Amino acid sequence: MLEDVRVLVKGGGDLASGVVYRLHRTGMQVMVTELPQPTVIRRVVAFASALYEDALEIEGIVGRRVSSLEEAQASLEACEVPVMADPEGKVIPEWSPDVLVDGILAKRNLGTKITDAPIVIGLGPGFVAGVDVHAVIETKRGHYLGRVILEGSAAPDTGVPGAVMGYTVERVLRAPRSGVFQGERQIGDEVREGEVVGHVDGAPVVAGITGVLRGLLADGLAVSESLKVGDIDPRGVRRHCFTISDKALAIGGGVLEAILYLHRNQSK
């Protein structure tokens, strides 16, 4: 029964949250681990934000901050998604998940091993299926998005965001210097090219295109120069800012397929 499957997702950003959403909807028990202060951009659709807000709801699913396995179990029993600050993964051997999904999206493997769980899945580049994970899910936009890779790796990171209405790097807001970020606008706001949407120690963060502010870093976080602090969607559809993206859902579908496929074949 899927209700008996325990899944630990490392990383609670917007793409990993699409995975959490898909798996939780099937009845699996899903827990998220994150950094104590995650630098998530699409905060309103990222379960990592529970570490700042104690709890948040994303499309009908509640993510709740927990600090112990006992609290996590209570959250799971309430049909919620527990979110724990545990960058070292100390809870993994204690909870002993059936599935581990590395959704950190660091473009490299930060320590996930194929022995961490009976089924281990990596999102995007940095993993080799059959070596450090059982399966890799393609995260690059295009024909292969969401595909399950059982041998080899995902497409390499190009450093260029996927094109939306022809815009790539122009969509991304980056810190002009190292310092503390402070937003001037809110997620969902319409912004115009050249408009100031925030500051880093007094230096302005300026919109490169016109659209809606799809994501923005939380106020008060320390950032390094050129770190991504926001995202503008040129399509201008405000409601898209508050729902899980097509890309995240495609990746989540790939993870679900991988779990079912690997479970069936490992049981033979």
N, C-alpha and C positions, 0 to 999 in steps of 0.2 A: 504494500500500500504506500502511496506517495506521502501520506501523513506521517509515516515512520522515518522518512528520509530527512536527515539533518545536513544542512548545507551551511558552510561558513564562507562568506564572501569577504575577501580582503579588499578594502576600499569601498567608500560609499558615495563616490561622485555620481554625476548624472548618468553616465553610461552603465556603471555597475548597478545603479539603482533600477535601470531597466531590467537587468538580470534578476534583481531581488523581486521586482514586481511580477515578472513572469512566473518565477518559481513559487512565490508565496501564493499566487492565484491558483496554482495546481494543488495546494495543500501542504507543500513541503515546509518544514521548520527551517527558517532562514535567519541567521545572525550575521551582523556586519561588524568588522573591526576596522579601526581607523587611527589616524594620528590624533593626538589630543587637541590640536588646532588645525583641522583640515583646511586647505586652501581651495575650497570648491567655488566654482563660478556660477553655475546654474543652481543656486542654493535652494530655491523653492521646490525643485524636483530631485534633490539629492538627500538620501537618508543620512549622510554624514552631518547634515545640519542639525540633527538631534543633539549633537554634542554641544551646540550653542544654545538651543532652545528647549532642552529637556525632552520635548516631543514635538513631532510635526506629522501632518497627514499628507500623503501623496496619492492622489486618485483613489481614495478610500482605504488606504493602508497606513496604519500608524507606525512610525518609527520612534522608539523610546530609548533615551540614554540610560545605560545601566553600568554599574561598576563592579559587578560580581556575577559569577555563574548562577547563583541563586536568584538574583534579580532578573537575569536573562531568562531563566526557566519560567519565572512568573510572567514575564512579558510574552513569551511564546505561548503559554497557556491561555493568555488573553487574546490570542490570535494577532499579536503585534510582531514587529521586527525589532529585536533588541540591537542596540548600537553601542559598542564598547570601545573606549580608547585603549588600544592594545597593539601598538606598532610592532612589537617583538613577536606577536603571535603566541603568547604564553598560554592562552586559553585553548589552543588547538589540541594538545595532548590530553588536557583535562576533559574537554567536551567530546573529543573523539568523533568528529563529523564523518558522515558517509561520503560527503563531497566537499572539496575545497575549490573555490573559484578565486584565482588571483585577478582582481579587477582594479588593481592599482594604476594600470596603464602608464607605467614609468618608461616604457619603450625598452626595458631591460628587466631581467629577472633579479629581484632584490632578495632572493633567498628561498623561494618556493621550491619544494622537492617533490618528486613523483611519489615518494613514500609518506607524504603528509596525510594522505587519506586514501581509501580504496579507489576513488575517482578524483583526479586532480586536473583542473582545466585552467588554461591561461588565456587572457584576452589580449589580442594584438601581438605586435613584434616583441621579441626578447625571449620567447620560449620555443623549445623544440619538442614537438609531439613525439612521444616514445622515448624521450631522454629525461627531461625534467618535468614534464606533464604528460597526461594521457591524451589530451586533445587541446588544440589551439582554435580559437574562434577569430575569424577575420574581422577586423574593426575598420578597415579602410573603406570609405564610400565607393560605391561602384558595383559592378556585376557580382563580385564575390563577397560582399558585405554579409556577415552572419554565417558564412560557410563553416562547417566543422572540418578541421584539418587533423588527420590522424597520423600523418607522416610529414615531417618538416615544419616549416615556420610560416607565420603570416607575412604579408607584404612588408618590406622594410619601411621604417618611418622616413618620410621625405622632409619633414619639418614644415610643410606647407599645408594649412588647413584645407579641408574639402571645399570645393566651389559651391557657393549658393548665389544664384542669379549672376554668375560670373565673378563674384568677389571671393577672394581667398584670405590673404594676409590682412586685407583692409578691414575685415570683419572683427579682427582681434584687437582688444585694447591691452596695451602693455605698460608696465611701470617705467616712467621716464628716468627714474633713479632708484637707488636703494633707500628705504625708509619705511614710514608707516602710512598705510593707505587709508584714505577717507573719501567715501563716495558723496557725490553731490546730487545724484539722481537715483531713482528707484527702478528695480527690475519691472519691466512692462512699460516704462516711459518711452514716448517717442523722442528721438534725438536726431539732430541734424548734423551733417558734416561740419566739422570745425567747432562744435559745441563742447564745452568742458563738462565732463561727467564725473570727475573726481580729482583728487590731488594725492601726491606722494611727497610728504614734507614740503608742501607749498608748490611743487612743480605740477603743472596741470596735466591731466590725462584727457586727451582730446579725441573725439569721435572722428574716425577716418571716412565714414560713410553715413548716409541717412537711413534710419530704420528704427526698430524697437530694441530696447536694451534687454536682451534675452538673459544675460547673466552679469553679475557684478560681485566682486569679492566683498566679504564682510568687513565692516569698518574696524579700524584699530589693529589690523594684522600687519606684521612686519613683512616687507617684500624686498626681493632683490631686483636690481635693474633688469628690465626686459621680461620680467615674470608676467604671465598672462593675468590680468585683473578684471577683464570684462569681455563681453561678446555681443555684437550687434547683428540682428537678423534683418537683412535688407527687404525681406518679404513684407515686413510691417504688420504681421498678424499677432495682435497682443495676446490672444488666448494661447498661442503656441508657447509662450514663455512659462505657462503654468501647468503644462502637461508634458509627459514623458515623450521624448523625440522618437521619430521613426527609426533613427539609427540605433538608439538604445534598445528599442523593442526588437529590432532585427537581431541584435547581438544577444539579447535575452532569449529569443527563440532558438538561436544556435546553441546556447548553453543547455537549454531544455532538451533539445535533440541529442546533444552529446551525452548527457546524463542517461537518458533512456537507452540509447544505443550501447553505451559502454556497460551499463548494468546488465542488459540482455546478453551481451557477448561474454562478460565476465562470469555470468551464471551458468554458461554452457559447460 
